[in-house]
Amino acid sequence: MRAVLSLGSNLGNSSEILSSAAEALNEVSEVIALSSFYQTRPVGGPPQPDFLNAVIVIETSLEPEELLLVAQAIEGAHGRERNENTIKWGPRFLDIDLIKCDELIINSTDLTIPHPRAHEREFVLQPWMEIDPTASLPGIGPISALLESRQFSE
């Protein structure tokens, strides 16, 4: 299965963290492409530092639910905490979102594929466009058209 994941960090050495996360993903799958790192302003949440974002495309034998667990374990290994005290859309050492898994559409309590807000996020679409200009989101359309037609808030 070919999967697209978004990586983000705004705490610690974000460049090293994103590189380490990509290496960790490569241990359980084959990295097809990794975008440049993009500095972006946070969307939602409290005042916080800018993020460093990237998109990675992998080929994996994992099922989407397994890939989600692997991504969460990688986040945890980089200091990400998930509990009732976590601030929604707050600062974090590492955030990994599953954006797309082949052409699958999944809507379960634990996982929604494609990511429900990916089409609204320039920090996902721009790095993804860099590494795969012909990419599209199932049920939504080509990311090139999304980038051309949308006005993104800063």
Stockholm file with secondary structure:
# STOCKHOLM 1.0

chainA/1-154         MRAVLSLGSNLGNSSEILSSAAEALNEVSEVIALSSFYQTRPVGGPPQPDFLNAVIVIETSLEPEELLLVAQAIEGAHGRERNENTIKWGPRFLDIDLIKCDELIINSTDLTIPHPRAHEREFVLQPWMEIDPTASLPGIGPISALLESRQFSE
#=GR chainA/1-154 SS CEEEEEEEECSSCHHHHHHHHHHHHHHHSEEEEECCCEEECCCSSSSCCCEEEEEEEEECSSCHHHHHHHHHHHHHHTTCCCSTTCCTTCCCSCEEEEEEETTCCEECSSCEESCTTGGGCHHHHHHHHHHCTTCEETTTEEHHHHHHHCCCCC
#=GC SS_cons         CEEEEEEEECSSCHHHHHHHHHHHHHHHSEEEEECCCEEECCCSSSSCCCEEEEEEEEECSSCHHHHHHHHHHHHHHTTCCCSTTCCTTCCCSCEEEEEEETTCCEECSSCEESCTTGGGCHHHHHHHHHHCTTCEETTTEEHHHHHHHCCCCC
//
